[in-house]
């Protein structure tokens, strides 16, 4: 079970024809931190596959369409993916290996890298996150949020990036994961409209809040919270 969870954290799709890979729901971008598309897509294209971003004539990328649909980050990652005219099948690969192959050694090295970058988080059932009935990109987002790798103002300043520490929405408090996703006064107005409510209790971090949520609420509330957290961050 632990190995399955680890592989899901770092697995992604290598694009062949693009017919089996959904643009907005599958991990396919060549980015270790977040292989999912970050740009919001039109509702009518939510089920579209990567093949729809290719030109029929020569099999290359449809650059005008890509520039119209995606932000700069997503554009650069998409256009960095080499394409073949041959109709190869999209396939799952291990994202932390150049060959795309999972081995015990590569899994161990990946865990070491995570251990060096992310402080241990106590009380989180990681396998539960990957079993939520939500899109994979949201599972990945929740995992990143609870692992304290979300690029909040506070975390970026810790990386010595010279930016203001204050929340860009309310401009009153320091922005960490809990503030960005739950406790900001503007964000709390959104939570107040849900069955979960805006009560934070004694939580001092996003992991505290998530732990309280998952031990007091049923699966439907937890899944709704995950989706709402994703949407809050996108907007």
C-alpha positions, 0 to 999 in steps of 0.5 A: 500500500505504501509503495502504491501511494508513493508511485501515485505521488510521482507517476505521470503520463508520457505523451504519445498520441495524446488520445488517452490523456485528459488535459485538465485531469491527468498529470502529464506536464514535465514538471516534478513539483506539479505535473498538472495544468494550472490554467482553468479551462472552458467548461465545454473542454473539461473532458478534452484530451491532449490530442486536441492540442495537436495539429492534424496536418503534421502532428505538431503542437497547435501553438495559437490554440495553446497560447489562447488556452493556457497561462505562460507556465503551462504553455512553456511546459506543453511546448517543451514536450517532443511529439512524434508523427507515429501514433504511439500510445500514452503511457504511465511513467515514474516521473523521478527517473529519466527513463520513466522506470520505477525501481526500489532505489529510485523510490528510496531516492525520491523519499530522501529528497522529500525528507530533505525538503519537507518537514515531517507531517504528523497525523495525516493519513496520506493514503486517504488523500489518494483515495478521495473521489476527486480528480488527480490534480486535486489530490496532488494539490491537497498533498502539496498543501499539506506537505507545506510546499504550496508557494504561499508568500511565507514559503516564498520568503523562506526561499529568499524571494523578495516579496511582501509577506502579506496576503495579496487578498486581505493585505492584513495577515501573513499568508501561509497555507492555512491563511491562503486556503481557510482563514483569510477573511475573504476566503472564510466568507466562501467557507461560511456558505458551505456545510463545513462552515468557517470555524477554524477552532484551535488549528494553527496550520493547514495540516491541523485544520485538515486533520480536524476536518478528516476526523469529524466529517464524512467523505462527501464533506472532505471531498467537497472541501478538497475541491473548494480548496483547489478552486480557492487557490485557482481564483 
